[in-house]
Amino acid sequence: MTLENTKNLKKQVAPFEQSSTKESVWQLINTVVPFFLLWYLAYISLSVSYWLALVPILLASGFLTRIFIIFHDCTHHSFFKNRRVNRIIGTSMGVLTLFPFDQWGHEHSVHHATSGNLDKRGTGDIWTLTVEEYLAAPLRLRLAYRFYRNPFVMFGLGPIYVFLLKNRFNRKGAKKKERMNTYLTNVLIVALMGLLIWAIGWQSFLLVEGSIFLISGAIGIWLFYVQHTFEDSYFEEDKEWEYVKAAVEGSSYYKLPKVIQFLTGNIGYHHVHHLSPRVPNYKLEEAHNQTHPLQNVPTITLATSLRSLKFRLWDEESKNFVSFREIKYLPKRNITVQVKPEH
């Protein structure tokens, strides 16, 4: 991709960067209202059976994922035109999803600025080692990496760590505004949970809310994982790294069924989002369809995305992901790299 093509591509997407207050308000209504109704329906269903309640729980998990996409757009200041409104709505959605607005927004901005850059990994991304780094790593680090990359850990324990631990504390060096937003979010979360536990009891609360968060958390981590972990992704050292290439080649187009696309807020058009984070989620599909060069980006489906479960290491020589098992079949190479620290 030439420099001229890069400039043209960004220009072609620019018209879709304007948010619509009408569409944003409607999305809030058709997302938050069904979520609360399904939450209540799940609670009522518990009096019959947890298995009956599991139906609205699964649907509510999908709508909570959609709520997170609204929160996500607000951190990019793309959901509403007014930054203050984005902040208020984003903080409110952050309480529902257990994410502090400023803290997560900072990490996610770093992710956008460094995605696919081998020299700038470690903030807001999935822990990824190259083949050379893994081979050069001590046994302790290899075992830690294998544990982290185990699907049961990543998608099972991952949501518990992210929701209950990681986002409850401020990062080192956070400014006062960010720290105060984290404190406010934590207080509101505790107040909301306390009110619900008082109203329906801790057992019902855990069965409904706990299930919704585990399922939606696994969905969220899966989406983030699979849209940057596919066979022909993009990773380069800093001197060779290019933002637009990282966006359109290192972020997949996850072609999903319409119902799932709705519940995941069009985030399957991840290449468009990384190319221009100011495009609101409800315009991502239109931007993709009307920007001809984007028709040729890496595309995955529900079926083909399952292959990503075996991808563990980035091979800099072949420019694709490989499994742990495939390492022994790779040509021998001189290991002179400095191993990246644990994530």
N, C-alpha and C positions, 0 to 999 in steps of 0.2 A: 504494500500500500504506500503510494507516494505521498509526499507532503501536500501536494495539491489535492489529491483525492481525500486526504484527511480533512482538510479545510472545507471541501465541498460537502462531505458527509455531515459534518457538524452544522453547516448552514442549512442542509436539507431537513435536519431534525429540529432546528431552532423554532420554527412556527408552532410546534406542538408544546412548547414550554409554558404557555399561558394557561393558568388554572381557570376554572369556571366556578364561581360561587354557587350557582344553582346545582351543578353536578356534584360538587363537594358536599353540600348540605344533604342532597338526596342520598349520596353514598353513606353519610353518617346515619341517616334514618334507616336505610335498608340493610344496615350492618349491625348497629348497636341495638335497635329494637328487637330484631329476631334473636339476637344473642341472649338478651335478658328473658325473653319469652321462653326460649328453649331451656335456659338455666332453671327457670321456675318449673317448667314441665318435667325436667329431669328430677327435680326435688319431689314433686307430687308423685311421680312414677315409682319412687323408692318405696312408697307404702305398699306397692304391689310386688315389685321385684327389682333388684339391681339390673338384671338382664333386660327388663323392659326399659329401665331408665337409661340404659346404654345407648339406645337409639337417639334420644335427644342430646345425650352427652356427646356422641360422635358429631352430630350436626353443630352443636354449640362450639365444639373444638374447631370446626371449619370456620365458623363466624369469628371466633377469637383470632384465628390466623388472619382473617380479613381486617379485623380491628388493628392488628399489629401493622399491617400494610399502611393503614391510615396514619398510625403513629410514625411509621418509617418515612412517609411522605412529608409529614409535618417537620421532621428533623432536617429534611432537605429544603424546607420552606417552599415546597411545591404544591401543597394541598390547597392553601388559600393564598391570595395575593398579599395580604397583610401579615407581616412577620409576628406581630403580637398575637393575632388570632391563631396562627400556626403553633405558637408556643403554648397558648392556653389549651387548645384542643389536643395538642401533642402530649402535654403533661397529663391531661385527663385520661387519654388513651393509654399512657404509660402506667397509670395506676391500675387499669384493668389488665394490662399485660405484664405487670411487674417490672417495667423498664424505666429507669430515670431518663428524662428527656435529654438533658445536657450531656450527661456522661456517655450514654449510648450514641448520641449524635456525634460527639467528638470521635469516638472510636470508629464509627462507621465512615466518617469523613476521611480518616486515615486509611481505612480499607479501600475507599474509592481512589485515593491518591497513590496507592501502592500495590493494588491488586495485580498479581503476576510478576512483581518485581522481586527477584530472588535475594536482592541485597537489603530489602526493607520489609521482610516478613515479621509477623509477631504481634500486630495490633489489629483486632477486629477481623481476624481471619481464622481458617482452619489450620492447625499445626501441620505443616508439610515439610518433609525432608527430601532432599535429592538422593539418588542412589549412592553417589559418592559420599555424601554426609552420613548416610546410614551405615555404610561399610566402614567408615572411619570412626564411628561412634563407639564409646565404651559399652559394655554389656548392659549396664544400668540404664543408659539412655535408650538403647535399642528396646529393652523390655518395656520401658515407660511409653515409648512411641507405639509399640505394638498394642499395649493396653489401651492407649488413647484412641487408636484407630480401629479397635474392635467395634463392630456395629452395635453390639449390645451395650457397650459402654457409651459410645458416642450418641446413640439415639435413645438409650434407656436411662443411664445415669446423667447424661449431658444436660437434659432439661432441668433436673434437680439442682445441679451445680450452677447453671446459668441463672435460673430464676431465684433460687433461695440464697445463694452465696455470692456469686460474682458481682451481681448488680446492686447488692445492698451496701457496698462500701465504695468510697471515693477513690479514684486513682491517685497515685502520687503526683503532685504538682498541679492538681486541679485548682482552678481559681474559685473565689468565694461564690460567685453566681452559680457555678456548677455544683459546688458542695451543698449550697443551700437547696438547690433543686432536688438533689438526691435525698437530703434530709426530709424535705416536704413530701416527696413521693413515698418514702418509707413510712412516714407518719400517717398519710392518707391510706396506704395499704393496710397498715395495722388497724386503723379505725374501721375501715370497711369490712375487713375480715372479722374483727371483734363484734361488729354489729350483726353480721350474718351468723356467727357462731351463737350469739345470744338469742337470735330469732329462731334458728332451726336446730341448734345443737351441733356439737363438734363432729359427731359421727356422720351425720348427713352432709355437713359442710365438706368434710374430707372426701366422702364418696363422690360428691358432685364436682366440687371445685378441684380436688386433687386429680380426679380422672381427666377433667377437661384440660388442665395444665400439662399433665404428662403427655396426653395425645397431641395437643396443639404444639407443645414444645418439641416433640419428636418430628412433627410435620415441618416446623420452622427450621430446625437444624438440618433436616433432610434437604429442604429446598436450598438452603444456603450452601450445603455441601455439594449437591449434585450439579449446581449451576456454575461451579468453578472446578469441579473434579470430574472431568470427562476425558476420554482418550486423547483427543487432539486439542488440548487446551493450550494456553499461552503462558510461558514463564521465560523471562530473560533477566540477565544481569543488568544492573542499573544503566550502564553505558549503552546498552542496546534496547532498553525498555522504551516503549512508546505508549502513551495513554490510550489513544484511539484503538491501536491494535489489541491492547489488553482488554478493552471494552468489547470489541466485536469478535475477537478470536478467543479470548479467555473467559467470556461469559456466554453461557449457552442460551439458545432459544428452546425453552422447555415447552413443547407442544402438548398441551393438556386438553382433556375433554372439557366442554364449555362449563359444566357445573363446577368442576374443580378449578378451572380458570377463574370463575367468579369468586369462589371462596378464598382463593389465594391472591386476589386483587391484581390479576394480570402480571404477577411478578415473574411468570415464565418468560416474559419478554425482557429477560435480564440484560441482554446485550444493548437494548435501547436505553434501559435505565442507567447502565454504566457509561454509555456514550453521553447521555445528558440526564443527570439526576434531577433536573428541574422539570422534567416532563412528569405530570401527575399520573398516577397509576391508571386512571380511566382513559388516558390518551396513548398509552403505550402500544396497544394493538394497532391503532390508527397510524401511529408513527412508523411502526414496522411495515404495515401494508403499503404505505405510500412512499416509502424510501427504498427505491429499487436495489441499491447495493446491499441492503440488509437481508434480502431474500436468500443470500448465499452464506449466511453465518452458520456456525455449527448448530445442528438441530438434534434434539433428543426427544424421545417419547417416554411414556410410562414404562413400556417394555424395555427399550434400550437403556433407559437410565439405571436399571437394576445392575447393569454391568459395572457401574461405578463403585459398587460395593467391594469389588476386588482390587480397585486401584489404591495403592498405598504410597508409592514413591514416584517422584518426578525424575525421569531419565533425561539429562541434559543433552546426551548425544543423539538419541532417537527422537527427542522432543515429544514425548508422550508419557502417560502414567503407566506404571507396571505394578504387578503384585509382588508380594514378598517371595512367592514361589519362583517367579520368573528371574529373580536376581542371579541364580546359579547358572542360567543359560545365557546371560549377557557376556560379551567379550571382557576379558580381564583388562583392568585399567589402573593407572597410577593414581593412588589416593593422596592428594596433597591439599585437600580442602580443609577449611576450619569448620568444625561442626557447629550448627546452629544450636543455641541453648533450648531447653525445654520451653514450651509455649506457656 
